[in-house]
């Protein structure tokens, strides 16, 4: 199976799909799936700029609106996660994922889905320590702070992902593919000396963070250990970079029958650049499918993952619609803390048409942008439901966050028209200066052996 992976998109859908088409023609192949690692910028019209955390000089309408309104058709099934430059007012209506346009699917705050034989996970956002323990409290109208905190990754989402059942810790890689916008912290320590020098030649301002062992996102490290995915794709730092992560085998990982160590498990990490000329923003991966899972294009079903649905149902109580810390979660020691039983999975199957987990093609334009003329300023200050989220939450029997926000009053929050997006001290706006000078420093985030997590 061949997939195309894209780095920071910044609204350039036309360029990406044209490059993919050119590659298919030159190699005489078919790309089955497109993955985008954030900063997609699903901007439907210029009023969405009020909910996009970029300075005015970088505001571009981009290509997405043409696919949203049906002027163009997305040619490949496209999955994406959110970055730190998104029209958050739209993506917020799909906290558990959903279609943002026909054939283009957002994975929400975090999610695990299935595409044919592949199991794919992803998490949106970037790391900011001061928001990591909070719930998703942001609602419209955003002020200058919530416009940015809304895309800051939460420990709550890490906790949920770590509950994905692992029935065999040593033989199986829990996921085939995982996507993040940030890099996992200290992933560079798995690089060869030559590879690391090449990275520093292109990004010399990474040197201090590398020397201090704080390059990347510390919240992602437990997921590397837990999932051990075959492939991990990321973007954000605007540079192409790849390493092989070798997962260490402890003394317990010895087969009692053969008395031999089990095979080494590896993760291929690939970071992509942003969509610009002469940048490595498009990566083609040919994923070998096991013989038992050999499929043809017609049978590449796009489905919910039943175990992930069970996790969502059992962690629904963690949702917080107010600005308060969610305590009692230690993401470095909580894997499989919640048991997912066969009874749980049987119940989920009943809720989804007796085991039909196909993701429905139920996209429809979402309020307040139903069409190009419905663009009142007042409508952009209010949270709306999204029919996809309403249907999903009802079927699964969990809270719809959109409904929670609609019931809340936000009269004390600034009008989005008053937001000053020209702030010169926003470290998120210039990714090429530094990935984050305020990241955590702690030995627990260090990688002990080069090439081994």
Beta strands, then each sheet from edge to edge (+ up, - down):
strand 1: 2-6
strand 2: 33-36
strand 3: 78-80
strand 4: 98-101
strand 5: 104-106
strand 6: 110-115
strand 7: 118-123
strand 8: 177-180
strand 9: 231-234
strand 10: 241-247
strand 11: 265-271
strand 12: 282-286
strand 13: 302-304
sheet 1: 4+ 5- 3- 2- 1- 12+
sheet 2: 10+ 11- 9- 8- 7- 6+ 13-
end
